[in-house]
Amino acid sequence: MHEDRPTKLKVSIGGFMGPSFSIQLQENGMVVYEAYGGGHILEDRVEIRPTGSEWAGFLEEINRLGVWKWRREYSLQVCDGTQWKLEVEHAGRNIEVFGSNCYPSADGSPNCSPTPTECFEQFCVAVSKLAGGRPFR
């Protein structure tokens, strides 16, 4: 087991009509990044091996953002829009979160709006950095 990286990481965001993105940690320590265009057509797929310092930066950022306190679900009843999911396990902690057109605020409360919060946007930046600067939004 590697304490410098999560034992599980799956993150995705997007909608059917627009772009969507995902990253997933593999058992060999590689992260698979995928980007899809509208209609869920694969446009980019790359395997990345984050360095120890990149993992440390990512874990520090999710700790700073309070990800471990996020609620299990953030949903706003809208027929279309953006859905996102996060699954992460690290150092004995795990969390699974689903969102649909609603995002966590800095205190973990839902914003009940289809506009992402600053906290969630910072989370997406941290995921993007882990993916070598590739888009994740």
N, C-alpha and C positions, 0 to 999 in steps of 0.2 A: 504494500500500500504506500502511496506517495502522499505525504502530508503537505507537499508544496502545491498540490492541485486537488480539485474535487475528485471524489470517487464516481460521481455522476453529474453530468451537466447536459441539459437539453433546453434550448431556448428557441422560440419561433415567434414570428410576428408577420401579419399581413392579412390580406383579404383576397377573395377569388378574383375580383375584377382588377386589382392593382398588383403592385409588386409584393412579394413576400420573401422572407429570409429565415434561415435557420442555422444553428450550429449544434453539433452534438459531439461530446467527448467519446472517443473510442477506447477500448480496453488497452490498446497499445500506446495511449497517451496523445494520439493525434486528435485534432479537432476537425471535423468535416463541416465545411461552410457551404451552404447552398443558397442561391438566389434564383427566384422565379419571377417571370414577367406575368402580365395579365393572362388569365386563363390557366394559370398554374403550369406554365411552360418553363422548364429548367433552362436558365441562361448561363449559370456559372456554378461550378462545383470544384472545390479545391480542398486538399488536406493540408493542415497547418500543424506544426509542432511548436506550441508556445514555449518560451523559455521559462525558467524558474522565476525570473523577475517579472515577466508578463503575467504569470499566474498570481504571483504575490500582489501585483498592482490590481488585478481584477478582484481578488478576494478582499483586499483592503477597501476597494470602492464599494463592493456590495455590502460589506460590513458598515461602512460610513453611511450608506443610503438606507440602512435599516431593513434590508431585504428579508432578513430572518423573521421580522415582525409583520410582514405583509400578510394580508388576509388570504384565505384559500381562493376566493373568487371576487372579481371586480366586474360587474356586468350592468350594462344599460340596455334595455330592451329596444334595440334598433335592428331592423331587418338586414341591413347591409353594414359595412364598415370594417373595422380592424379588430382582429382577434389576436391574442398573444398568450403564450404559455411559457412558464419557467419551471424547471425541475432541477434542483441542485442538492447534492449531498457532499458535506465536507466536515471533517473533524467531529463526527458524531451528531451533526445537525443535518436535517433535511427539510426541504420545503417544496411543495407543489402549488403553483398559483396559475389560475386561468383568468384572462380578462377579455371582455368584449365591449369595446367602445367606452371603457371606463378604466381609470388608472389610479395607482396609489399616490397619495400625497406624502410629504415628508414624514408625517406622523403615522403613515400606514392607512389612513382613512381614505375611502373612495372619493374621487372628485365628481362622480356622476356626470361626466361630460365626455364627449368624443374627442376632446382636445387633450393630448398627453400633458401630464404635469411636468414641472421642471425635474422632479425626482426621477420620474420614469425616463425622461429624455437623457438624463445623466447615466441611468442604467444602460440605455441603448448605446451610448457613447462607450461605456466600459466594455460592452459586448463587441462593438465594432473594433476597438483596440485589440481585443483578444483575437479577433479574426484578421489581424494584420491591417487594420484600417479600412476593411471592406464595408460597404453599406449595411446597416442594420437599423431599420426605422419603420 
